[in-house]
Amino acid sequence: MRAITYSRFGAAKDVLKLEDLAVPQAAEGEVLVRIRTSGVNPSDIRARAGGRPGVSEPPFPTIVPHSDGAGVIEAVGKGVTQSRIGERVWIWNGQWQRAFGTAAECIALPSEQAVKLPDHVSFEDGAVLGIPGLTACHSVLGGGTVEGRTVLVSGGAGTVGRLAIQVAVAFGARVLATARGEDGQKAAREAGAEHVFDYSDNDLADQILNATSGSPVDRIVEVEFGKNVETNTKVIAERGTIAAFGSAREMTPVLPFYPLMFKAVTIDLVLVYLLSAAERLAAVENLTTLLEKEALDIRISKVLPLEECASAHDMIAAGDRAGSVILTI
């Protein structure tokens, strides 16, 4: 089978190679999925570049990148019902703590990591559901219902942020968002945010509280925790939650501890790879419900063939895109 591999950290064009590998076999409890699309995420780029904390060399001799993807189950291992053969599925944690991810023609993985994809959902959209979709669902709903509450989504024009807005709106929240520039603010507004603010404004906290008539925010979905912690501290409600899934611009943040403590704020660090079984099931069920209701609009910025995987990595690293980058296989 054709597969993209790397054996050392480095620039995408230097380390990513197109190779011919043996088709894997579905072991007990596994399914073999014929991959149609592979989603490219910022975490895939950090992993390939050697940017994960404490990791100085690749954990496996040969790695096929990417955790997200979609395709069709072609074979099943012992203990998995034969009726799953031919099922359209999307994949989560395809390359998390495993050598071979979705940037290949086939992948074998535990059957629960291949989730049924509704017939009306494209394989391209399916490749966005693993990391972005589950992160959005858990960041919004991981603490329980948001119906009737106010949710602030940071980076509402990004892939996760834009999905988080839609999730929160669908589950009955009043949604505010931040974004960059006119296009970003328009994207967040079109996703359903009631008010959208430029996150670079110096008086951002005042603008948010003015929009809520002074009422603080119940839950914040945060893409840049370190950079935004001061603003979030000002606008978060007592016993509110900051669900943070990123802090790339300030990786060692200093916290205003006592202002947060005297509001009894919960800081929920969201790493979608490590959700508990119950959290994962809830996020998958919520995501499936939204897909079946056609309540999600997933933006795809670029679709490239497998052979152009390095270009896809560079697009993600550059950050100047309006949607997900997908490989077709």
C-alpha positions in Angstrom: 0.0 0.0 0.0 1.1 3.6 -0.5 1.9 5.4 2.7 3.7 8.6 3.8 6.4 7.9 6.4 9.1 9.5 8.4 11.9 8.1 10.5 13.4 11.3 11.9 12.3 14.8 12.9 12.8 17.7 10.6 11.2 19.9 7.9 8.3 18.3 6.1 10.0 18.3 2.7 13.1 16.7 4.2 11.6 13.8 6.2 8.3 12.9 4.7 8.5 10.1 2.1 6.1 8.2 -0.1 6.7 4.5 0.4 5.1 1.1 -0.4 4.3 -0.8 2.8 2.6 -4.1 3.5 -1.1 -3.9 4.1 -1.7 -4.4 7.8 -3.9 -7.2 9.1 -6.8 -6.6 11.5 -5.9 -8.3 14.8 -8.4 -9.5 17.4 -10.8 -6.7 18.2 -9.6 -4.6 15.3 -10.9 -3.4 11.9 -9.0 -2.8 8.7 -10.1 0.5 7.2 -9.5 1.5 3.5 -8.6 5.1 4.0 -10.3 7.7 1.7 -9.2 10.9 3.4 -6.6 11.8 6.0 -7.0 15.0 8.2 -3.9 17.1 8.9 -3.8 18.8 12.2 -1.3 21.1 14.0 -0.5 18.3 16.4 0.6 16.2 13.5 3.0 18.9 12.4 4.5 19.3 15.9 4.9 15.5 16.2 6.8 15.3 12.8 8.9 18.4 13.6 9.9 17.1 17.1 8.0 19.8 18.9 6.3 17.7 21.6 7.7 18.3 25.1 10.2 15.8 26.3 10.4 13.9 23.0 13.9 14.0 21.4 13.5 11.3 18.8 10.6 9.5 17.0 9.1 6.8 19.3 9.1 4.2 16.5 11.6 3.4 13.7 9.0 4.3 11.0 6.0 6.4 11.5 2.9 6.9 9.3 1.6 10.3 10.4 -1.9 11.7 11.2 -4.5 10.7 13.7 -7.7 11.6 11.8 -9.2 10.1 8.8 -12.2 8.5 7.1 -12.9 5.5 4.9 -14.6 2.1 4.6 -14.1 -1.0 6.8 -12.6 -3.7 4.5 -12.0 -6.5 7.0 -12.5 -7.3 10.7 -10.5 -9.2 13.2 -11.7 -11.9 15.6 -14.4 -10.7 17.9 -15.7 -8.0 15.6 -19.0 -8.5 13.9 -18.8 -9.2 10.1 -21.6 -6.8 9.6 -19.2 -3.9 10.0 -17.5 -4.8 6.7 -18.5 -2.1 4.2 -19.3 0.5 6.9 -18.3 4.1 6.3 -16.3 5.3 9.3 -14.3 8.2 10.7 -11.3 7.6 12.9 -9.9 9.0 16.2 -6.4 8.6 17.7 -5.2 6.8 14.6 -1.5 7.6 15.3 -1.7 8.4 19.0 0.9 6.1 20.7 0.9 4.0 17.6 3.4 3.8 14.7 1.0 3.8 11.8 -1.6 6.6 11.3 -4.0 7.6 8.5 -1.6 8.9 5.8 -1.8 5.6 4.0 -4.1 3.5 1.9 -5.1 1.3 4.9 -5.0 1.3 8.7 -5.7 -1.4 11.2 -6.9 -0.2 14.6 -9.3 -1.1 17.5 -12.8 -1.3 16.3 -14.1 1.4 18.7 -11.7 3.9 17.1 -13.6 3.6 13.8 -17.0 5.4 14.3 -19.9 5.0 11.9 -20.0 8.0 9.5 -23.6 9.1 8.5 -24.3 8.5 4.8 -24.8 12.1 4.0 -21.4 13.2 5.6 -18.6 13.3 3.1 -15.2 11.6 3.7 -13.6 15.0 3.6 -15.8 16.2 6.5 -15.2 12.9 8.3 -11.5 13.5 8.4 -12.1 16.6 10.5 -14.1 14.8 13.3 -11.3 13.2 15.3 -9.2 15.9 16.8 -11.2 19.1 15.9 -14.7 17.7 16.3 -14.1 15.8 19.5 -12.1 18.7 21.0 -15.0 21.1 20.2 -17.6 18.8 21.7 -15.7 18.1 24.8 -14.6 21.7 25.4 -18.2 22.9 25.2 -20.1 20.0 26.8 -17.5 18.2 29.0 -18.8 19.9 32.1 -22.5 19.2 31.3 -25.3 21.1 29.8 -24.7 24.6 28.5 -28.4 25.3 27.8 -29.2 28.9 28.9 -25.6 29.7 29.7 -23.1 32.1 28.2 -20.1 30.5 26.4 -17.2 32.5 25.0 -15.2 30.8 22.2 -11.7 32.1 21.7 -10.4 31.9 18.1 -13.9 31.4 16.7 -12.7 31.4 13.1 -10.3 28.4 13.7 -11.3 24.9 12.9 -12.0 23.9 16.6 -13.4 27.3 17.5 -15.9 27.5 14.6 -17.1 24.0 15.5 -17.3 24.9 19.2 -19.6 27.8 18.3 -21.9 25.5 16.4 -21.9 22.9 19.2 -22.7 25.5 21.9 -25.5 27.1 19.8 -27.0 23.7 19.0 -27.1 22.8 22.7 -28.8 26.1 23.7 -26.1 28.4 24.8 -25.7 32.1 24.2 -22.4 32.3 22.3 -19.8 35.0 22.2 -16.5 34.7 20.2 -13.2 36.3 19.4 -11.5 36.2 16.1 -8.9 38.1 14.0 -9.8 40.6 11.3 -13.0 41.1 9.3 -12.9 37.7 7.6 -12.3 35.9 10.9 -15.1 37.7 12.7 -17.5 37.1 9.8 -16.7 33.4 9.9 -17.4 33.2 13.7 -20.6 35.2 13.2 -21.8 32.9 10.4 -21.1 29.9 12.7 -23.7 31.4 15.1 -21.9 33.6 17.6 -24.1 36.5 18.8 -21.2 38.9 19.4 -17.7 38.6 17.9 -14.8 40.7 19.1 -11.3 41.3 17.7 -9.0 39.4 20.2 -6.2 42.0 19.7 -8.3 44.9 21.2 -6.8 46.2 24.5 -10.3 46.7 26.0 -11.5 43.2 25.1 -12.7 42.3 28.6 -14.8 45.5 28.7 -16.3 44.8 25.3 -17.3 41.3 26.4 -18.9 42.5 29.6 -20.7 45.4 27.8 -22.2 42.9 25.4 -23.5 40.8 28.3 -24.8 43.8 30.3 -22.1 43.1 32.9 -23.0 39.4 33.4 -19.9 37.2 33.5 -19.3 34.3 31.2 -20.1 30.7 32.4 -17.7 28.8 30.2 -14.7 29.7 28.0 -13.4 27.5 25.2 -9.8 28.7 25.0 -7.3 28.2 22.1 -4.5 30.5 23.6 -4.7 30.0 27.4 -1.5 31.9 28.3 -2.1 34.9 26.1 -5.7 35.3 27.2 -5.7 34.3 30.9 -5.9 37.9 32.1 -8.9 38.7 30.0 -10.5 35.4 30.8 -10.0 36.1 34.6 -11.9 39.3 34.3 -14.9 37.9 32.4 -15.3 34.4 33.9 -18.2 33.9 36.3 -17.8 32.5 39.8 -17.5 28.7 39.5 -17.1 29.1 35.8 -14.8 26.9 33.7 -12.0 27.7 31.3 -11.7 24.7 28.9 -8.3 25.2 27.3 -7.1 23.1 24.4 -4.1 25.2 23.4 -1.5 27.8 24.5 1.0 27.8 21.7 1.9 31.5 22.0 2.7 31.3 25.7 3.7 27.8 26.7 4.7 28.7 30.3 1.9 31.0 31.4 1.8 32.9 34.7 -1.6 32.8 36.3 -3.4 35.4 38.3 -4.0 32.7 40.9 -5.9 34.6 43.6 -8.4 36.3 41.3 -9.1 32.9 39.8 -9.3 31.1 43.1 -11.7 33.6 44.6 -14.0 32.9 41.8 -13.5 29.2 42.3 -12.7 28.9 38.6 -12.2 25.4 37.1 -9.3 25.2 34.6 -10.0 22.2 32.4 -6.9 21.3 30.2 -8.4 19.5 27.2 -6.2 16.9 25.5 -8.6 14.9 23.3 -6.2 12.0 23.0 -6.6 11.2 26.7 -10.3 11.4 27.3 -11.7 8.8 29.6 -13.9 6.1 28.1 -17.0 7.9 29.4 -15.9 11.3 28.2 -15.1 9.8 24.8 -18.4 8.1 24.5 -20.3 11.3 25.4 -18.3 13.4 22.9 -18.8 10.8 20.1 -22.5 10.6 20.8 -22.9 14.4 20.9 -21.0 14.7 17.7 -23.0 12.0 16.0 -26.3 13.7 17.1 -25.1 16.9 15.5 -24.1 15.2 12.3 -27.4 13.4 12.0 -29.2 16.7 12.5 -26.9 18.3 9.9 -26.1 21.0 12.5 -22.4 21.3 11.6 -20.9 23.3 8.8 -17.3 22.0 8.4 -15.0 24.3 6.4 -12.3 22.6 4.2 -9.5 25.0 3.1 -7.6 22.6 0.8 -7.8 19.1 -0.5 -4.5 17.6 -1.7 -3.4 14.1 -2.9 -1.4 11.9 -0.6 1.7 12.6 -2.5 1.6 16.3 -1.5 1.6 15.6 2.2 4.6 17.8 2.8 2.8 20.8 1.2 -0.2 20.1 3.5 2.1 20.1 6.6 3.5 23.5 5.4 0.1 24.9 5.0 -0.9 24.0 8.5 2.4 25.3 9.9 1.9 28.7 8.1 -1.5 29.1 9.8 -2.9 31.3 7.0 -5.9 29.2 6.0 -9.7 29.2 6.4 -10.5 25.6 7.2 -9.0 22.2 7.4 -6.4 20.6 5.1 -7.3 17.1 3.9 -5.4 14.5 1.9 -7.2 12.2 -0.4 -6.0 8.7 -0.9 
